[in-house]
Amino acid sequence: MIEFMGKQLENPLIASSCIATESVSNVLRLAENGVQGAILKSCADYERGRVSGKREFAVDKKLGFTYASAPFESEILTLDECLEMLRTLRPQTEMLLIPSFTASSLAPEEWIPACQQLEAAGADGIQLDFFYMGNLIGTDGLSGRIVSLLRELNTALRIPVMPKLNINLPK
């Protein structure tokens, strides 16, 4: 047994944010196969467009390249979709449910209300997805603004918060 985030787990298997964690049926399938927790596919507080792009993947062995592309809307759940997943999953499984949330800025008002909603819907913790912060890299005071946001979230939430940092963010 392993203790993680206040729960006793039979094994250390936690599924990261991916296709396997973007739907209720996929997460329940993970649970049925012994996975102890799931970082749900990242979500953001936005409205999905009517025409969403699709994931694309191609391999050209002759030229030796791999191409993968996915527009934002095919990779990021809406906040409402994630909340519905949590509300549906929580009564059906004891596995750790850790939604991943992202926003377009570091303004606390874009993060705190959504994270509080995720907590109220049954999240055991929240992954803060800073992976899509490319538009902020190089702005003045970026590191300090991240630290300030983390402090405010720590005060506003009762559950663990785990930042997922973009490799391009400054040290």
N, C-alpha and C positions, 0 to 999 in steps of 0.2 A: 504494500500500500504506500501511496505517495500523497502527502498533503500539499495542495496547491490552491491558492485563493480561498482558503478556509474550507475546502472540501477534501474528503478522502477519495483518492482516485486509485483504481485497480492497476493502472498502468500510466505511463507518461504521454500517451498519444493525444495530441491536440491538433486538430486540422486547422491549417492557416486559411486566410481569406482566399478563396478560389472558386471555381465553378462548383465544386462539391459542397460549398457552403452558401450558395445563392438561392436555395429554395428549401421549403419545409421538408419535402420528400427526400431531398439529398441529405439534409442534416439528420433526419431520422434513420436513413440508411447507414450513415456513419455510426450513429449510436448503436444500431443493431449489430454492427460489426466491431464493437468494442472501443471505438474512439470515445475518449472521455470528455472532450470539449471541442468547441468549434468557434473559431474567429469568423464571424459571419462576413459575407461579402461586403465590402465597403459601401457605405451609404452617405448621401448628402441631402440637405434640405433644398431640393429643387423640384421642378415639374418636368417629367419626362416628355419629350417632344412626340409628336404623332408619328413621325418617321424616324425610327431609330436605326442606326447603323448596325452592321453585323460584325462578328469576329471574323477575321481573315487570317489564314495561315497557309504558307506555301513553302515548299522545299524544292530547290532546283539542284539536283545532285551533279548535273553536268557542269554548271557554272559555279557550284559550291556556295550557294547562299541560302539562308533561311529568311523568310519574311513573315512577320506577325504584326497585325494591326487590330486595334479595337477602339472604336470611339468611346468617349466618356459614357454615353448613355447605355452602351452594351456592357460596360464594366462596373458601373456604379448604380446601386439600388437607390430608389428615392427613400427619404426618411420614413414616409408612410408605409412603403413596402417592407422595410426592415422592422418597423414597429409591429406590423401585422404578423410577420414571421415570428417575432418574439412572443407575441400574445398567443399564437397558435402552438408554438413549440413548448413553452414553459409548462403547461399542464401535462404534456405528453412525455417529457424526458427530464431526468435529473442531471444530464450532462451540463458542463459549463457552457454557457452561452455568452459569447463576448462579441458584441457588434463592433464593427470598425466604422468610424465616422470621420468625414472630412468636410472642410469648408473652404471657401475661396479666399479667405483672409484670416488673420490672427485675431480679429476682433472678438473678445469674449462673448459678446451678444450673439455671434453666429455659432458658437459652440455650446455654451452652457445650457440654454433652454432645450436644445435637441438632446444633449447628453442626459439631462434630467428626465426627459421623456423616455429615453432608452432604459435608464435605471428603473423608472416606475413600471415599465413593461416587463421587467424580469431579468434584465442583464446582470450577469455576475461580475462583469468588469467591462471596460470600454477600451478598445484600441483607438488611439488618435492617429489617423492616417495623414501624416505630413508628406507622404510620397508625392502628392500632386501640388506641391508648393513651389514648383519651378518659377512661377510668376513672381515670387517674393524674394528669391535668392538675389542677394546683392543690394537689397533695400536697407536703408539706415536702421540700425538697432534691431535687426532681425533676431539675433540670439536672445537679447533682452526681452523682446516681445513674446518669444516662445516660452521663456522662463516665467514671465508674468502670466501668460495664459495657463500654464500648468499649475501655478499657485492658485489662481482663481478657480480652476476646475477642482483642485484638491479640496478647496473650501466648500464648493457647491455640491459635491458628490460624496456619497458614503462608500462607493465601490472603488476597486482599484482602477487606475488609469495607466495605460501603457502606450507611450509614444512610439509610433513607427516612423523612423526618421528617413528621409530621402538621403541617399549617399552623397548628393551634391550640396547638402546644407553645410554651412561653415562649422568647424569644430567648436 
